[in-house]
């Protein structure tokens, strides 16, 4: 079982829960809560289907709805229609979500039907709520929580951060790092070619690289290139590499920390059409200030970020 999430007590033991989260970091955070509580086995998940979610939910009740891109109003409406139909026929005690667009589709319907409904804002939102959070905070009967005490308020309660689960730890390297895993997530349709170019600029002769590029897939790169990898393959590649470079996506970051990896992070920017906003800058800052990641600067890339990643690890604070 994962180190208990500090928000796990929001879910009553034995409750029948409808777990709602978009794939990626939102799903990873909610899975950590779910794995920390003992709930009714008839509880169910609602998310998008991809290797991450399908593998993690094997053997659990799950419903896969069509992917909702950021700001996808039509996709959100389709998911809301599905939720209305599902909740007419299925009974739950609790509905809880960590975002993003899927939360806006499902939570208001769950609250209107009398479920105990909770929205937990992502750890990536260091300075304030996301668009989803700003919308949901005004719905009656939806409790809202932040993971950053700095913007706790009457509307947004704070009970701790998932990042409290780890601390950095130096580790010895016998040789200079040569094996690298680069993962840019699966978010569509945003490319992240700046990150690929930055990694290419700091590679040295003899380096071995495996790439997981999602929407940024392209030919002609050195090493082995994948669009997506299965969760078990992701873990193998990260553990067998000297250093891992990841976009500052919460899902990838949490998985790497669980493996004891402090990654080199590359940050997507809205101004370069790499994401819908700049929340990755926020999570990268939160990670680097805690010593749980090192940033590979895309404007002035340096191999030092890879060396720092190889020379450090993350350990669970529960073992401290």
N, C-alpha and C positions, 0 to 999 in steps of 0.2 A: 504493500500500500504506500502511496505517496505520503510525504510529510503533511500532516493535516493543514488544510487551508484555514487561515484565521477567520474566514467567513462561513465555515462549515456549520456553525451552530444556528445559522439562519434556516436550516432545513430540519424540521422535527424528525426524530427517529421514528421509523415505521411508516412515515407518510408515503402516500402514492404521489410521485413527483412527475411533472412534465418538465424535462430539461430542454431548454431552447437556446441554441447558439449557432451563429454562422461558423463555418469551418475556419481553420487556422488558429490564431491566437485566442479568439473568443471561445472556441471549442476546447482548447487546451486548458484554459482557466476553469471552465465549468467542469471539465472532467476531473480536475484536481479536487474541486469541492465534492463532486459525486463520489469519488473514491475514498473520501474521508468520513462518510456517513452511512448508516445502515437504514435503508429505506425499503418500502414495499417492493417485492420483485416484479409487480405489475407496472412499476414506473416505466416511463418511456422517454425517448429522445426524439427531438426534431432538429434536423440540420441538413446540410448539403452533402451529397455523396462525392467522396474522393478517397484516395488511398489512406489518408490519415483517419478519416471518420469511419469508413467501412471496416478497417482493421481494428480500430479501438472499440467499436460497438459490436463486434462479433459475439453472439450469444446474448445480447441485450435487446429488449424491445426498442425498435427504432423506426422512424419515418423519415424518408429522404425527400425533400421538396426541391423544386427547381432553384438553381443558383440565382441569388439576387446580387447584382453588381451594385457598387456604391451609387446612390442617388437614382436607383432603378425603381421608379414609381409603379410601373406596370407589374414588375416582378414581385414587389412588396404586396400589391393588391391581390395577386394570385395566391400568395402564401396566406394572406388574411382570409381569403375564401376557404382555403383548405382548413385553416384553424377553426373557423366557425363551424364547418361541417363535422370536424373531428370532435370538437368539444360538445356537440349536441348528442353524441353517441357514447363518449367515453368520460368516465368520472375520475377526477384527480383532486387531491387535497391542496397541492402546492404547485405553482409554476414559477420557475426561476431562470433567469437568463443573464449572460454576460455580454450580450450584444450579437451582431450589430443591427443591420437592417431587419433581420429576421425577428429580433425582439420587438421592434415597432409593429410588425405584422401580427404577432401572436399575443403579447402581454396585455394589451387593452381588452382583447376579447376574453382572455382568461380572467382578468379582474372583473369584468362585467358579469361573468358567470359565477362569481363568488369565490374563486380560488384565492388562496393566500399568495399574492403575486409580488415578486421581488426582482429588481434590476440592479445588478452589480456592474458599475462602470469598469472598463478595462484598466489595467495597470499602465497602459500606454498613455492615459489621459492625466498627465502630471499637473496641468494648470487649470483644468476645468472639464466639464462634461463634453462628450461628443455630441454631434447632431442628434443621434438616437437618444442619448441621455437628456438632452435639452427638450426633446419632444415628450419623452415618457414622464419627466418630472411633474408635468401638469395634469396627468391622468389621475383621477381619484382611485384610491385603493391599490396603488402601486408604490411599494416602498423602494427608495433609491439609496444606494451606498457608493461611496468613493473608497478607493484604496490609497489615497494620498491625503494625509491629515491637513496639509496646507490649505485645501479648499473645502474642508468640512463645514457644514452649515446646518441651519434648521431643516432644510430640505434634503441635504445629503449627509447621511451619517457615516462615521468612520469606525472600522473595527480592526484595522491592520492591513498589511500589504503582503501579497504572496512573495514578494522579493525578500521579506524577512526570513524566508525559509533557507537561505544560503548565505555563506560568507566566502570570500576569496582565500586561496591558499597557494603560496608559491610551490613549484615543483621543479625538480632537477631534470635537465635535458642532457642526455649523453652526447648528442650530436646536434648540429644545426638543423632546424626543421626542413624537411624535404617533401613531405607528403601533405597535401592540402585538400580539403573538402570545401567546395563553394556552393552554398545553397541560397537561392533567391526567392524561395517560396512559390506559391501557386496562384497568387492573386491575379485575376484577369480584369481588364485586358492590358495592364500596365507593364511596359517593358522597363528594363533597368540596365541599359547598355553601359552607362557610366561606370557601374560597379564592375562589369566584366573587363572593361578597358583598364580600370585601376588595378585590378588583380594582375592582368597581363603585364602591366608596367613594372610590377615589383617581383615577378617571377625570375628565377635564376636558372641557368643551364642545369639540367639534372633533376629539377623539381617534377614531382608527380602530382597531377591535379585531376580530381573528379568534380564535375559540374552538375548541379541540379538547377535548371534555369527557368522552368515554367514558361511564361509568356515571352521570356527573353531568349528563347532557344535560337541558336544560330550555328551554322557549320564553320569548319575551319579552325576550331579551337584546339589547343594541345590537350592531351589526356582523354578522358572518357566523359561523354556528354549525355545527360538525361533530361527529358522534360520534367518528369516526376519520378520519385522513387517510393517504394513501399516503406511503411514505418520501420520495419525491422532492418531494411537496407540502409535507411537514414541513420539509424543507431550504429550499425556496423561501420559505416563510412566515417562517422564522427569519432568513434572510439579508436579506429585504426589509423587516423590521420594525426599528424603532429600538431596541426592547427586547423580550425574551422573558421571560414568566413561566412557570415550570414547577413542577409538584410535584417534591419531592426524590426522584424515581425515577432510578435509576442509568442506565437506558437512555436516557432523555431527556437527562440531564446529559452523558453521554459524546458523544452525537450533537451537542449544542450546542457543546461544547468543540472537537470536530473542526471545526466551522464557524467557530471563532474567537469564539463568543458566550459571555460570562459572564452567566448568567441571573439574574433575580430568582427566588428559590425560595420556595415555600410548602410547609409541612411538615404531613403527615398525622399525626393523633394517634389512638392506640388508644382513649383515653377518650371520643372523639367518634365512635367506630365508623367511622373513616375508613381503618383498616388493621388487620391482625392484631396488630401490635406497633408499637413506636416507633423502628424502625431508621431511618426517614427523618430523625429528629432527629439521629442520629449522622452520617449522610452530609452533612446540611446544615452541621453544625459543621465537619466535615473540609473542606468546600468553602469556607466563608466564612473560616476561619482561613488558608487558602492564598490568599485574594483571588480565587478562581475563581468566586464567586457572592456575591450579596447577598440577605439574607433580607427578604421582605415579611412583617412581623409580623402575624399574623391577629388578635391581640387589640388592637393599636394600629397599624392599617395607615397607611402614609405613602407618598406619591409618591416620596420620596427613594430608595427601593429601585429604582424604575424608572429614575430619573435616573442612579443609580450604574451600573446594568446598561448603559444606553445609553452611558455615558462610559468603559467599559472593554471590553477584548477578551481573548481567550486566544490564546497563541502556543505552538507546539510547542517543547519544550526541545531537540529534535533539531536545530533550526535555529539554536540559540543559539551 
